[in-house]
Amino acid sequence: MVGLHMKHLYIYVGVILVVIISLLALSLITGFPLKLGGPISSSEAGYSTSTISPNTLVITYGRINLAYVIKPDFSIRSMVVNSTTGGVTIPVPGKITVMTFQYIRCPDICHWETYVFVYLMNKTASYGLSGDIVFITLDVDPWRTTLEDVMAYQKSRARELLNKVDWIWVLENVDNMTKIWENFRVFVARDPNTGLITHSVGFYIFNRNGEIVYIVQPTEDGWKNLDKLAPSIWELLYKVAKMGA
């Protein structure tokens, strides 16, 4: 895996801290209970959760903090967008939607998000939930990317899984994508000199009613331990699929 460019590392860390601190503050104000409790029922021992505010918990493996899970107190408006499958409404009505934010020329984290997506897609297929769960990528580099580019990327990473589980990649022109990012509260900033993108990372999970129920924000250690991070996110997704949020 390619390491983070140092000139962007501080921006990345700053964005993550702002997101976490803002959402923690909101949770303390609202007091909305997060319907999760530890330890989670992972098939692999060593996972646990700890509540750090009424709306936020941290998932750990051993002594490794893998991710913050935030129960947001805001709603997101559904939109009809262009994608690899044509026009589609997101979040997808009647489906559990898992959303992330990527671009194919990303030097690092986007490909780690893909690792998690492919893991979750495998689990979705093996548990017979392909009709219940859909995966969505919001592209963050419409300046250089085409639908043909992203479809080739998907095929290279997910292979035959694309025939079993829906992975929809949303891509429009810059103006339209800007409106989509704003609606879904996605931060995107492009370096005009290098073309590198600083952007929101992590995962949104929406229920079948299109309500955002979890924001999963991996820690730096979580990204370094993808084999532990991905199963913990599957626990959340499976819970929403079987029991609701």
C-alpha beads as a LAMMPS data file, in Angstrom:
LAMMPS data file: protein, C-alpha beads

245 atoms
244 bonds

1 atom types
1 bond types

-500.0 500.0 xlo xhi
-500.0 500.0 ylo yhi
-500.0 500.0 zlo zhi

Masses

1 110.0

Atoms # bond

1 1 1 0.000 0.000 0.000
2 1 1 1.238 3.460 -0.834
3 1 1 1.707 5.714 2.177
4 1 1 -0.088 9.019 2.590
5 1 1 1.644 11.995 0.971
6 1 1 3.025 13.991 3.865
7 1 1 1.778 17.307 2.493
8 1 1 -1.769 15.935 2.658
9 1 1 -1.437 13.982 5.897
10 1 1 -2.042 16.965 8.150
11 1 1 -5.048 18.041 6.104
12 1 1 -6.436 14.506 6.278
13 1 1 -5.941 14.234 10.028
14 1 1 -7.442 17.675 10.538
15 1 1 -10.550 16.832 8.543
16 1 1 -11.047 13.590 10.474
17 1 1 -10.650 15.326 13.827
18 1 1 -13.128 18.049 12.864
19 1 1 -15.696 15.438 11.807
20 1 1 -15.284 13.371 14.973
21 1 1 -15.298 16.337 17.351
22 1 1 -18.321 17.914 15.645
23 1 1 -20.345 14.735 15.753
24 1 1 -19.368 14.033 19.341
25 1 1 -20.549 17.500 20.296
26 1 1 -23.855 16.957 18.520
27 1 1 -24.362 13.647 20.252
28 1 1 -23.826 15.170 23.673
29 1 1 -26.471 17.768 22.915
30 1 1 -29.093 15.405 21.524
31 1 1 -28.581 12.408 23.804
32 1 1 -29.893 10.094 21.053
33 1 1 -29.091 6.535 22.188
34 1 1 -26.868 4.364 20.006
35 1 1 -28.403 0.913 19.757
36 1 1 -25.216 -1.111 19.936
37 1 1 -23.452 -2.737 22.826
38 1 1 -20.298 -4.767 23.312
39 1 1 -18.924 -7.210 22.915
40 1 1 -20.047 -7.595 19.315
41 1 1 -20.848 -11.102 18.152
42 1 1 -17.944 -11.531 15.763
43 1 1 -17.049 -15.075 14.840
44 1 1 -13.462 -14.167 15.695
45 1 1 -12.727 -13.513 19.364
46 1 1 -11.096 -10.310 20.511
47 1 1 -13.631 -7.671 19.410
48 1 1 -15.377 -5.337 21.831
49 1 1 -17.150 -1.988 21.846
50 1 1 -17.065 0.886 24.305
51 1 1 -19.543 3.758 24.443
52 1 1 -17.768 7.113 24.594
53 1 1 -20.861 9.326 24.286
54 1 1 -24.621 8.766 23.936
55 1 1 -24.246 8.661 20.146
56 1 1 -20.752 7.288 19.669
57 1 1 -18.882 4.104 20.380
58 1 1 -15.463 2.785 19.498
59 1 1 -14.858 -0.714 18.135
60 1 1 -11.670 -2.352 19.348
61 1 1 -9.769 -5.518 18.614
62 1 1 -7.568 -6.355 21.548
63 1 1 -5.993 -2.989 22.330
64 1 1 -6.426 -1.627 18.812
65 1 1 -9.087 1.022 18.300
66 1 1 -10.430 0.133 14.857
67 1 1 -13.223 2.646 14.232
68 1 1 -15.645 5.135 15.692
69 1 1 -19.313 4.373 15.038
70 1 1 -21.527 7.445 15.149
71 1 1 -25.315 7.554 15.252
72 1 1 -26.007 10.799 13.355
73 1 1 -28.855 13.116 14.274
74 1 1 -29.301 14.547 10.781
75 1 1 -31.150 13.307 7.713
76 1 1 -30.010 13.196 4.088
77 1 1 -32.222 13.917 1.103
78 1 1 -32.429 11.210 -1.559
79 1 1 -31.231 12.148 -5.054
80 1 1 -31.512 10.764 -8.574
81 1 1 -27.976 10.536 -9.962
82 1 1 -26.044 9.107 -12.886
83 1 1 -23.958 6.010 -12.277
84 1 1 -22.448 2.850 -13.704
85 1 1 -25.974 1.423 -13.825
86 1 1 -27.566 4.541 -15.327
87 1 1 -29.956 6.757 -13.394
88 1 1 -30.438 5.624 -9.808
89 1 1 -31.945 7.003 -6.605
90 1 1 -29.545 7.102 -3.663
91 1 1 -29.902 5.889 -0.995
92 1 1 -31.529 3.039 -2.918
93 1 1 -35.203 2.742 -1.860
94 1 1 -36.029 -0.494 -0.065
95 1 1 -32.375 -1.533 0.185
96 1 1 -29.734 -1.193 2.863
97 1 1 -27.188 1.151 1.325
98 1 1 -23.495 1.200 2.212
99 1 1 -21.751 4.297 0.877
100 1 1 -18.132 5.385 0.604
101 1 1 -16.146 8.093 -1.218
102 1 1 -13.331 7.267 -3.633
103 1 1 -11.344 8.034 -6.747
104 1 1 -9.384 5.528 -8.796
105 1 1 -6.115 7.530 -8.876
106 1 1 -6.046 7.745 -5.078
107 1 1 -2.615 6.849 -3.654
108 1 1 -3.877 5.048 -0.559
109 1 1 -7.107 5.098 1.455
110 1 1 -9.592 4.722 -1.408
111 1 1 -8.117 1.311 -2.188
112 1 1 -8.394 0.356 1.470
113 1 1 -12.063 1.307 1.290
114 1 1 -12.313 -0.988 -1.732
115 1 1 -10.804 -3.813 0.338
116 1 1 -13.576 -3.318 2.893
117 1 1 -16.237 -3.130 0.175
118 1 1 -15.077 -6.380 -1.439
119 1 1 -15.026 -8.101 1.961
120 1 1 -18.569 -6.884 2.700
121 1 1 -19.731 -7.891 -0.775
122 1 1 -18.367 -11.399 -0.248
123 1 1 -20.207 -11.643 3.061
124 1 1 -23.379 -10.252 1.512
125 1 1 -23.316 -12.926 -1.187
126 1 1 -22.441 -15.783 1.169
127 1 1 -25.243 -14.841 3.602
128 1 1 -27.814 -14.630 0.809
129 1 1 -28.378 -10.896 1.268
130 1 1 -27.598 -9.727 -2.269
131 1 1 -31.199 -8.622 -2.710
132 1 1 -31.100 -6.593 0.510
133 1 1 -27.786 -4.714 0.446
134 1 1 -26.342 -2.390 -2.192
135 1 1 -22.927 -0.706 -2.246
136 1 1 -22.481 2.868 -3.483
137 1 1 -19.321 4.832 -4.279
138 1 1 -19.524 8.594 -4.701
139 1 1 -16.652 9.573 -6.983
140 1 1 -14.578 12.513 -5.750
141 1 1 -12.526 13.141 -8.905
142 1 1 -14.943 14.037 -11.708
143 1 1 -12.246 16.283 -13.219
144 1 1 -10.370 13.310 -14.684
145 1 1 -12.543 10.224 -14.358
146 1 1 -14.964 8.523 -16.756
147 1 1 -17.535 5.797 -16.175
148 1 1 -15.379 3.499 -18.310
149 1 1 -12.460 4.141 -15.936
150 1 1 -14.412 3.219 -12.826
151 1 1 -16.043 0.155 -14.379
152 1 1 -12.592 -1.166 -15.282
153 1 1 -11.453 -0.496 -11.705
154 1 1 -14.471 -2.290 -10.233
155 1 1 -13.895 -5.301 -12.469
156 1 1 -10.231 -5.484 -11.480
157 1 1 -11.066 -5.447 -7.760
158 1 1 -14.415 -7.217 -7.354
159 1 1 -14.290 -9.552 -10.387
160 1 1 -17.134 -12.089 -10.392
161 1 1 -18.695 -10.507 -7.289
162 1 1 -20.098 -7.822 -9.586
163 1 1 -22.440 -10.486 -10.950
164 1 1 -23.702 -11.303 -7.457
165 1 1 -23.818 -8.031 -5.512
166 1 1 -24.649 -4.483 -6.639
167 1 1 -21.738 -2.037 -6.483
168 1 1 -22.908 1.232 -8.031
169 1 1 -20.412 4.010 -8.773
170 1 1 -21.887 7.519 -8.958
171 1 1 -20.182 9.907 -11.383
172 1 1 -21.411 13.113 -13.014
173 1 1 -19.811 16.376 -14.094
174 1 1 -18.077 18.585 -11.538
175 1 1 -21.049 20.892 -10.941
176 1 1 -23.470 18.030 -10.381
177 1 1 -21.039 16.073 -8.208
178 1 1 -20.546 19.181 -6.069
179 1 1 -24.288 19.228 -5.362
180 1 1 -24.197 15.510 -4.536
181 1 1 -21.244 15.952 -2.156
182 1 1 -22.998 18.819 -0.400
183 1 1 -26.179 16.807 0.027
184 1 1 -24.314 13.832 1.493
185 1 1 -21.993 16.048 3.587
186 1 1 -18.861 14.882 1.811
187 1 1 -15.758 17.083 2.017
188 1 1 -13.789 17.305 -1.253
189 1 1 -10.778 19.533 -2.014
190 1 1 -8.595 19.211 -5.119
191 1 1 -4.951 20.265 -5.343
192 1 1 -4.760 22.008 -8.744
193 1 1 -1.022 21.344 -9.012
194 1 1 -0.992 17.596 -8.341
195 1 1 -4.592 16.565 -8.955
196 1 1 -4.626 14.825 -5.579
197 1 1 -7.926 14.930 -3.711
198 1 1 -8.408 15.441 0.014
199 1 1 -11.827 14.039 0.885
200 1 1 -14.063 12.466 3.499
201 1 1 -13.310 8.828 4.187
202 1 1 -15.186 6.020 5.894
203 1 1 -18.626 4.536 5.393
204 1 1 -22.278 5.533 5.689
205 1 1 -24.908 2.866 6.370
206 1 1 -28.530 3.647 5.443
207 1 1 -31.525 1.516 6.386
208 1 1 -34.266 0.401 3.985
209 1 1 -36.161 3.642 4.612
210 1 1 -33.218 5.691 3.359
211 1 1 -32.305 6.923 6.848
212 1 1 -28.618 7.228 7.674
213 1 1 -28.173 5.069 10.765
214 1 1 -24.384 4.746 11.175
215 1 1 -21.281 6.626 10.155
216 1 1 -18.228 4.388 10.455
217 1 1 -15.017 6.386 10.786
218 1 1 -11.960 4.085 10.832
219 1 1 -8.962 5.150 12.866
220 1 1 -5.419 5.235 11.519
221 1 1 -4.844 1.874 13.231
222 1 1 -8.061 0.585 11.704
223 1 1 -6.788 1.312 8.201
224 1 1 -3.571 -0.492 9.099
225 1 1 -5.543 -3.573 10.207
226 1 1 -8.041 -4.071 7.395
227 1 1 -8.426 -7.772 8.155
228 1 1 -9.811 -6.785 11.579
229 1 1 -11.654 -3.633 10.501
230 1 1 -13.730 -5.226 7.741
231 1 1 -15.335 -7.948 9.941
232 1 1 -16.330 -5.333 12.512
233 1 1 -18.151 -3.310 9.851
234 1 1 -19.865 -6.476 8.653
235 1 1 -21.262 -6.903 12.176
236 1 1 -22.952 -3.507 11.924
237 1 1 -24.241 -4.146 8.427
238 1 1 -25.598 -7.578 9.304
239 1 1 -27.339 -6.113 12.356
240 1 1 -29.104 -3.515 10.200
241 1 1 -30.066 -6.188 7.658
242 1 1 -31.517 -8.568 10.227
243 1 1 -32.663 -6.430 13.131
244 1 1 -32.747 -2.839 11.969
245 1 1 -30.670 -0.008 13.409

Bonds

1 1 1 2
2 1 2 3
3 1 3 4
4 1 4 5
5 1 5 6
6 1 6 7
7 1 7 8
8 1 8 9
9 1 9 10
10 1 10 11
11 1 11 12
12 1 12 13
13 1 13 14
14 1 14 15
15 1 15 16
16 1 16 17
17 1 17 18
18 1 18 19
19 1 19 20
20 1 20 21
21 1 21 22
22 1 22 23
23 1 23 24
24 1 24 25
25 1 25 26
26 1 26 27
27 1 27 28
28 1 28 29
29 1 29 30
30 1 30 31
31 1 31 32
32 1 32 33
33 1 33 34
34 1 34 35
35 1 35 36
36 1 36 37
37 1 37 38
38 1 38 39
39 1 39 40
40 1 40 41
41 1 41 42
42 1 42 43
43 1 43 44
44 1 44 45
45 1 45 46
46 1 46 47
47 1 47 48
48 1 48 49
49 1 49 50
50 1 50 51
51 1 51 52
52 1 52 53
53 1 53 54
54 1 54 55
55 1 55 56
56 1 56 57
57 1 57 58
58 1 58 59
59 1 59 60
60 1 60 61
61 1 61 62
62 1 62 63
63 1 63 64
64 1 64 65
65 1 65 66
66 1 66 67
67 1 67 68
68 1 68 69
69 1 69 70
70 1 70 71
71 1 71 72
72 1 72 73
73 1 73 74
74 1 74 75
75 1 75 76
76 1 76 77
77 1 77 78
78 1 78 79
79 1 79 80
80 1 80 81
81 1 81 82
82 1 82 83
83 1 83 84
84 1 84 85
85 1 85 86
86 1 86 87
87 1 87 88
88 1 88 89
89 1 89 90
90 1 90 91
91 1 91 92
92 1 92 93
93 1 93 94
94 1 94 95
95 1 95 96
96 1 96 97
97 1 97 98
98 1 98 99
99 1 99 100
100 1 100 101
101 1 101 102
102 1 102 103
103 1 103 104
104 1 104 105
105 1 105 106
106 1 106 107
107 1 107 108
108 1 108 109
109 1 109 110
110 1 110 111
111 1 111 112
112 1 112 113
113 1 113 114
114 1 114 115
115 1 115 116
116 1 116 117
117 1 117 118
118 1 118 119
119 1 119 120
120 1 120 121
121 1 121 122
122 1 122 123
123 1 123 124
124 1 124 125
125 1 125 126
126 1 126 127
127 1 127 128
128 1 128 129
129 1 129 130
130 1 130 131
131 1 131 132
132 1 132 133
133 1 133 134
134 1 134 135
135 1 135 136
136 1 136 137
137 1 137 138
138 1 138 139
139 1 139 140
140 1 140 141
141 1 141 142
142 1 142 143
143 1 143 144
144 1 144 145
145 1 145 146
146 1 146 147
147 1 147 148
148 1 148 149
149 1 149 150
150 1 150 151
151 1 151 152
152 1 152 153
153 1 153 154
154 1 154 155
155 1 155 156
156 1 156 157
157 1 157 158
158 1 158 159
159 1 159 160
160 1 160 161
161 1 161 162
162 1 162 163
163 1 163 164
164 1 164 165
165 1 165 166
166 1 166 167
167 1 167 168
168 1 168 169
169 1 169 170
170 1 170 171
171 1 171 172
172 1 172 173
173 1 173 174
174 1 174 175
175 1 175 176
176 1 176 177
177 1 177 178
178 1 178 179
179 1 179 180
180 1 180 181
181 1 181 182
182 1 182 183
183 1 183 184
184 1 184 185
185 1 185 186
186 1 186 187
187 1 187 188
188 1 188 189
189 1 189 190
190 1 190 191
191 1 191 192
192 1 192 193
193 1 193 194
194 1 194 195
195 1 195 196
196 1 196 197
197 1 197 198
198 1 198 199
199 1 199 200
200 1 200 201
201 1 201 202
202 1 202 203
203 1 203 204
204 1 204 205
205 1 205 206
206 1 206 207
207 1 207 208
208 1 208 209
209 1 209 210
210 1 210 211
211 1 211 212
212 1 212 213
213 1 213 214
214 1 214 215
215 1 215 216
216 1 216 217
217 1 217 218
218 1 218 219
219 1 219 220
220 1 220 221
221 1 221 222
222 1 222 223
223 1 223 224
224 1 224 225
225 1 225 226
226 1 226 227
227 1 227 228
228 1 228 229
229 1 229 230
230 1 230 231
231 1 231 232
232 1 232 233
233 1 233 234
234 1 234 235
235 1 235 236
236 1 236 237
237 1 237 238
238 1 238 239
239 1 239 240
240 1 240 241
241 1 241 242
242 1 242 243
243 1 243 244
244 1 244 245
